């Protein structure tokens, strides 16, 4: 009897080990392709950029270790610092415009759609469609619309009595970056709208019923019940906006204004500066080492912003939600 019990126990342990081994192997099989692709196209280029930023090229094609010399040139050398700080400042302006226009507009649209769900599907689709369009198409179309030569913006504004407000916004230093930012808002406002809309739908009905019992209705429920509960989502939208302004903004500016960020570098951002430095442009010779330095600085700036958000903001929002 004892032998039978021990044999059965041994079989059960063997089956558990097989199940455990099989589960681990399944995890490895499913994760391996994604990890491999991510490592090749994201991790390796990042590590290589950080490595190249610590070297400088020689006339014979070799490279020599210079430590933080490239960073010193980028931040303090008269020829490099002006362009770097201008590009960083333009990136921050771009982020500020998206924060005060795109995200509040996405919140407003999500709130309206959640309060009137009857036609919500149609309007969500219409608002989200520009996000799916090619950046090149969006840039080309808006460049045609705003053109002072053949664009329709001046005629449309004159038709409603606002023709005196028209100006060649993309060609003026004072308004080019704002115009490009608003085009970006038009294209990407659907993303924060969908994220916030999903968060609003996840608010428990019990809380809403309790608020109605207490005498709240409509916008009062939104401001006093729903909004505090979706603060973590708003924080995620903010940090995604911050990251996107350093990574995704390059495509739109490149398609509308070009890599030089005209007029007079007023739309030059970190992405266009890195592209111009790495590959060269017109009379500027490409420098892979300084280009890698600019890319590394973008990484550090994004890392600092994300760290501040996670440490200083997300913890407080999580505690508030709990």
C-alpha positions as CSV (number, residue, x, y, z in Angstrom):
1,X,0.0,0.0,0.0
2,X,2.8,2.4,0.9
3,X,4.5,1.6,-2.4
4,X,1.4,2.4,-4.4
5,X,0.9,5.8,-2.5
6,X,4.6,6.7,-3.1
7,X,4.4,5.8,-6.7
8,X,1.2,7.9,-7.2
9,X,2.9,10.8,-5.4
10,X,5.9,10.5,-7.7
11,X,3.6,10.5,-10.8
12,X,1.8,13.6,-9.6
13,X,5.1,15.4,-9.0
14,X,6.3,14.5,-12.4
15,X,3.1,15.8,-14.0
16,X,3.4,19.1,-12.1
17,X,7.0,19.5,-13.2
18,X,6.0,18.8,-16.8
19,X,3.2,21.3,-16.6
20,X,5.5,23.9,-15.1
21,X,8.2,23.2,-17.8
22,X,5.6,23.3,-20.5
23,X,4.2,26.6,-19.3
24,X,7.7,28.2,-19.2
25,X,8.5,26.9,-22.7
26,X,5.2,28.3,-24.0
27,X,6.0,31.7,-22.5
28,X,9.5,31.7,-24.1
29,X,8.1,30.7,-27.5
30,X,5.5,33.4,-27.5
31,X,7.8,36.1,-26.1
32,X,10.9,35.3,-28.1
33,X,9.8,36.9,-31.5
34,X,8.7,40.1,-29.8
35,X,11.8,40.3,-27.6
36,X,14.1,39.6,-30.6
37,X,12.5,42.2,-32.8
38,X,12.4,44.8,-30.0
39,X,16.0,44.1,-29.2
40,X,17.2,44.5,-32.8
41,X,15.2,47.6,-33.7
42,X,15.1,49.4,-30.4
43,X,17.6,48.2,-27.7
44,X,20.6,47.7,-30.0
45,X,20.2,51.1,-31.8
46,X,19.9,52.8,-28.4
47,X,23.0,51.2,-27.0
48,X,24.9,51.9,-30.2
49,X,23.9,55.5,-30.2
50,X,25.1,55.9,-26.6
51,X,28.4,54.2,-27.5
52,X,29.0,56.4,-30.6
53,X,28.3,59.6,-28.6
54,X,31.4,58.9,-26.6
55,X,33.7,58.7,-29.7
56,X,34.9,61.2,-32.4
57,X,35.9,60.4,-36.0
58,X,39.4,60.9,-37.4
59,X,40.5,61.9,-40.9
60,X,41.6,58.3,-41.6
61,X,38.1,56.9,-40.9
62,X,38.9,55.6,-37.4
63,X,37.3,56.7,-34.2
64,X,38.8,57.8,-30.9
65,X,37.4,57.8,-27.4
66,X,36.7,61.3,-26.1
67,X,34.3,60.6,-23.2
68,X,31.8,63.4,-22.8
69,X,33.5,65.7,-25.2
70,X,30.6,65.6,-27.7
71,X,28.1,66.5,-25.0
72,X,30.3,69.5,-24.0
73,X,30.4,70.6,-27.7
74,X,26.6,70.2,-28.1
75,X,25.8,72.1,-24.9
76,X,28.4,74.8,-24.7
77,X,30.1,75.2,-28.1
78,X,28.9,78.4,-29.9
79,X,28.3,76.6,-33.2
80,X,26.3,73.8,-31.7
81,X,24.7,75.2,-28.5
82,X,22.5,77.8,-30.4
83,X,20.9,75.1,-32.5
84,X,20.5,72.6,-29.7
85,X,18.9,75.0,-27.2
86,X,16.6,76.4,-29.9
87,X,15.4,72.9,-30.9
88,X,14.8,71.9,-27.3
89,X,12.9,75.1,-26.7
90,X,10.7,74.5,-29.7
91,X,10.0,71.0,-28.5
92,X,8.9,72.3,-25.2
93,X,6.6,74.9,-26.9
94,X,5.2,72.1,-29.0
95,X,4.5,70.1,-25.8
96,X,2.9,73.1,-24.1
97,X,0.6,73.7,-27.0
98,X,-0.5,70.1,-27.1
99,X,-1.1,70.1,-23.3
100,X,-3.3,73.2,-23.3
101,X,-5.1,72.5,-26.6
102,X,-5.1,68.8,-27.6
103,X,-5.6,67.1,-24.2
104,X,-8.3,69.5,-22.9
105,X,-10.1,69.1,-26.3
106,X,-9.7,65.3,-26.1
107,X,-11.2,65.4,-22.6
108,X,-14.1,67.6,-23.7
109,X,-14.9,65.4,-26.7
110,X,-14.7,62.2,-24.6
111,X,-17.0,63.8,-22.0
112,X,-19.6,64.8,-24.6
113,X,-19.5,61.4,-26.3
114,X,-19.9,59.6,-22.9
115,X,-22.9,61.8,-22.1
116,X,-24.6,61.3,-25.5
117,X,-23.8,57.7,-26.5
118,X,-26.5,57.4,-29.2
119,X,-24.3,58.8,-32.0
120,X,-21.0,58.2,-30.2
121,X,-19.7,55.5,-32.5
122,X,-20.1,57.7,-35.6
123,X,-18.4,60.7,-34.1
124,X,-15.6,58.7,-32.5
125,X,-14.8,57.3,-35.9
126,X,-14.9,60.7,-37.6
127,X,-12.6,62.2,-35.0
128,X,-10.2,59.3,-35.0
129,X,-9.8,59.0,-38.8
130,X,-7.2,61.7,-39.1
131,X,-4.9,59.7,-36.8
132,X,-4.9,56.9,-39.3
133,X,-3.9,59.1,-42.2
134,X,-0.3,59.2,-43.5
135,X,1.7,62.1,-42.0
136,X,2.9,63.0,-45.5
137,X,-0.6,63.3,-46.8
138,X,-1.7,65.4,-43.8
139,X,1.3,67.7,-44.2
140,X,0.8,68.1,-47.9
141,X,-2.9,68.8,-47.7
142,X,-2.5,71.4,-44.9
143,X,0.3,73.0,-46.8
144,X,-2.0,73.4,-49.8
145,X,-4.9,74.7,-47.6
146,X,-2.7,77.4,-45.9
147,X,-0.8,78.4,-49.0
148,X,-1.1,82.2,-49.7
149,X,-0.9,81.4,-53.4
150,X,-3.4,78.7,-54.1
151,X,-4.8,77.8,-50.7
152,X,-8.4,77.9,-49.7
153,X,-7.9,79.2,-46.2
154,X,-8.0,82.9,-47.1
155,X,-11.1,82.5,-49.2
156,X,-13.0,80.5,-46.6
157,X,-12.1,83.1,-43.9
158,X,-13.1,86.0,-46.1
159,X,-16.5,84.2,-46.7
160,X,-17.3,84.4,-43.0
161,X,-15.9,87.9,-42.6
162,X,-12.6,86.9,-41.0
163,X,-10.3,87.5,-44.1
164,X,-8.4,90.2,-42.2
165,X,-7.1,87.6,-39.8
166,X,-5.5,85.5,-42.6
167,X,-1.7,85.5,-42.8
168,X,0.9,83.1,-44.3
169,X,1.3,81.4,-41.0
170,X,3.7,78.7,-42.1
171,X,6.0,81.3,-43.5
172,X,6.2,83.6,-40.5
173,X,8.7,83.0,-37.7
174,X,6.2,84.1,-35.1
175,X,3.4,81.7,-36.1
176,X,5.0,78.7,-38.0
177,X,5.5,76.5,-34.9
178,X,2.0,77.3,-33.6
179,X,0.5,76.5,-37.0
180,X,2.3,73.2,-37.2
181,X,1.3,72.4,-33.6
182,X,-2.3,73.0,-34.3
183,X,-2.2,70.8,-37.4
184,X,-0.7,68.1,-35.2
185,X,-3.5,68.6,-32.7
186,X,-6.1,68.2,-35.5
187,X,-4.5,64.9,-36.5
188,X,-3.9,63.3,-33.1
189,X,-6.6,64.6,-30.9
190,X,-8.4,61.3,-31.4
191,X,-5.8,59.4,-29.4
192,X,-6.4,61.2,-26.0
193,X,-10.1,61.3,-26.7
194,X,-10.2,57.5,-27.0
195,X,-8.1,56.9,-24.0
196,X,-10.1,59.2,-21.8
197,X,-13.4,57.9,-23.3
198,X,-12.4,54.3,-22.3
199,X,-11.6,55.5,-18.8
200,X,-15.0,57.3,-18.5
201,X,-16.8,54.1,-19.5
202,X,-14.9,52.2,-16.8
203,X,-16.3,54.4,-14.0
204,X,-18.6,52.1,-11.9
205,X,-22.3,52.7,-12.3
206,X,-22.8,52.3,-8.6
207,X,-20.9,55.5,-8.0
208,X,-22.9,57.4,-10.6
209,X,-26.2,56.1,-9.1
210,X,-25.1,57.2,-5.7
211,X,-24.2,60.7,-7.1
212,X,-27.7,61.0,-8.6
213,X,-29.2,60.0,-5.3
214,X,-27.2,62.9,-3.7
215,X,-28.8,65.3,-6.2
216,X,-26.0,65.6,-8.8
217,X,-26.6,65.4,-12.5
218,X,-25.0,66.1,-15.9
219,X,-21.7,68.0,-15.7
220,X,-21.8,68.0,-11.9
221,X,-21.3,64.3,-11.9
222,X,-18.5,64.6,-14.4
223,X,-16.6,67.2,-12.5
224,X,-17.1,65.8,-9.0
225,X,-17.2,62.0,-9.6
226,X,-15.8,61.0,-13.0
227,X,-12.9,63.5,-13.4
228,X,-11.2,62.5,-10.1
229,X,-11.4,58.9,-11.0
230,X,-9.8,59.3,-14.4
231,X,-6.8,61.4,-13.2
232,X,-4.4,58.4,-13.7
233,X,-5.5,58.2,-17.3
234,X,-5.0,61.9,-17.7
235,X,-1.5,61.5,-16.3
236,X,-0.8,58.7,-18.9
237,X,-2.1,60.9,-21.7
238,X,0.2,63.7,-20.5
239,X,3.3,61.6,-20.5
240,X,2.5,60.0,-23.9
241,X,2.1,63.6,-25.2
242,X,5.5,64.4,-23.8
243,X,7.2,61.4,-25.4
244,X,5.4,61.9,-28.7
245,X,6.6,65.5,-29.0
246,X,10.2,64.3,-29.0
247,X,9.6,61.2,-31.3
248,X,6.6,61.6,-33.5
249,X,6.6,65.3,-34.1
250,X,9.6,65.0,-36.5
251,X,7.4,63.3,-39.2
252,X,4.9,66.1,-39.5
253,X,7.4,69.0,-39.4
254,X,9.6,67.2,-41.9
255,X,6.7,66.8,-44.3
256,X,5.5,70.4,-44.0
257,X,8.6,72.5,-43.4
258,X,11.5,70.3,-44.2
259,X,14.5,69.2,-42.3
260,X,15.9,72.8,-41.8
261,X,12.9,73.8,-39.7
262,X,12.1,77.1,-41.6
263,X,11.7,79.9,-41.5
264,X,15.0,80.6,-39.8
265,X,14.9,77.4,-37.7
266,X,11.7,78.6,-36.0
267,X,10.2,75.0,-36.4
268,X,13.5,73.2,-35.8
269,X,13.1,70.5,-33.1
270,X,15.3,67.8,-31.7
271,X,14.3,65.3,-34.3
272,X,15.1,67.5,-37.3
273,X,18.4,68.6,-35.6
274,X,19.4,65.0,-35.1
275,X,18.5,64.1,-38.7
276,X,20.4,67.1,-40.1
277,X,23.4,66.4,-37.9
278,X,23.6,62.7,-38.6
279,X,22.9,62.6,-42.4
280,X,24.0,66.1,-43.3
281,X,22.0,68.7,-45.2
282,X,23.1,71.1,-48.0
283,X,26.4,72.6,-46.9
284,X,26.4,70.7,-43.6
285,X,28.4,67.5,-43.6
286,X,26.9,64.5,-41.7
287,X,28.6,63.5,-38.5
288,X,27.4,60.2,-37.1
289,X,29.1,60.9,-33.7
290,X,27.4,64.2,-33.1
291,X,24.2,62.8,-34.5
292,X,24.4,60.0,-32.0
293,X,25.0,62.6,-29.3
294,X,21.9,64.6,-30.2
295,X,19.9,61.3,-30.2
296,X,21.3,60.4,-26.8
297,X,20.4,63.8,-25.4
298,X,16.8,63.2,-26.7
299,X,16.8,59.9,-24.8
300,X,18.1,61.4,-21.6
301,X,15.5,64.3,-21.8
302,X,12.7,61.8,-22.3
303,X,14.0,59.6,-19.5
304,X,14.2,62.6,-17.1
305,X,10.6,63.6,-17.9
306,X,9.2,60.1,-17.5
307,X,11.1,59.6,-14.3
308,X,9.8,62.8,-12.8
309,X,6.3,61.8,-13.8
310,X,6.6,58.3,-12.3
311,X,8.1,59.4,-9.1
312,X,6.4,62.7,-8.5
313,X,3.0,62.4,-10.2
314,X,2.0,58.8,-10.8
315,X,2.5,57.7,-7.2
316,X,0.2,60.4,-5.9
317,X,-2.4,59.7,-8.5
318,X,-2.3,56.0,-7.6
319,X,-2.7,56.7,-3.9
320,X,-5.6,59.1,-4.7
321,X,-7.3,56.4,-6.8
322,X,-6.9,53.8,-4.0
